[in-house]
Amino acid sequence: MIRLLYISTARERHSPAILEDILRMSRRNNTAANVTGLLIAGGNRFLQVLEGPEQSVQSTYDRICQDVRHRAPVVLKREPIKERAFGSWSMGFQAGGPTLPPTAGISDQLAALMEPIEDPTLRAYFEGFVRQHAA
Ligand SMILES: Cc1cc2nc3c(=O)[nH]c(=O)nc-3n(C[C@H](O)[C@H](O)[C@H](O)COP(=O)(O)O)c2cc1C
């Protein structure tokens, strides 16, 4: 199994209707493909973790990249895993914080997105990632 984390930029302001549509499709397809994960939408950014069998995650990500609702996806991490960290959701959702100016570094961008996250396990995952990335 692998876990893939990417960040992208929304083409339009996040709206409840667009997010609902994305989550509905994601939950249906990911359940069928044995993919789990989490989507964070904040400011004009999406941050998403996908995990599951390598082929399933890759084909899901390839399809997501074609989606006109966002642009410029950047893979932040792609790693082999033995266990899922987001196994309880076919696609969980978390509202993220505001977008910083593009001049802000990726670690600050991620910190701003994660700011509203209260769940300690989720925070720990992303903070670990930011630390690793900054190192
Ligand atoms: C930010 C973002 C995240 C998405 N995440 C997923 C996902 O986890 N799984 C998925 O199947 N589709 C996801 N989608 C939707 C896909 O891009 C695509 O529209 C959908 O998979 C097509 O499904 P269909 O072929 O069954 O109509 C996402 C789209 C966006 C913009």
The ligand as an ORCA input file, in Angstrom:
! r2SCAN-3c Opt
* xyz 0 1
  C      -9.834     18.192     -4.816
  C     -10.500     17.001     -5.427
  C     -10.430     15.774     -4.788
  C     -11.019     14.639     -5.338
  N     -10.901     13.439     -4.700
  C     -11.397     12.335     -5.281
  C     -11.228     11.060     -4.673
  O     -10.634     10.903     -3.599
  N     -11.759      9.984     -5.318
  C     -12.428     10.084     -6.489
  O     -12.867      9.069     -7.022
  N     -12.626     11.280     -7.070
  C     -12.128     12.399     -6.502
  N     -12.329     13.615     -7.097
  C     -13.192     13.679     -8.293
  C     -12.448     13.228     -9.536
  O     -11.638     14.272    -10.008
  C     -13.433     12.832    -10.637
  O     -14.310     13.885    -10.889
  C     -14.264     11.620    -10.256
  O     -13.454     10.607     -9.717
  C     -14.969     11.075    -11.507
  O     -15.795     10.044    -11.082
  P     -16.699      9.251    -12.133
  O     -15.738      8.827    -13.241
  O     -17.234      8.128    -11.339
  O     -17.731     10.235    -12.599
  C     -11.729     14.758     -6.560
  C     -11.805     15.996     -7.193
  C     -11.209     17.117     -6.642
  C     -11.305     18.443     -7.339
*
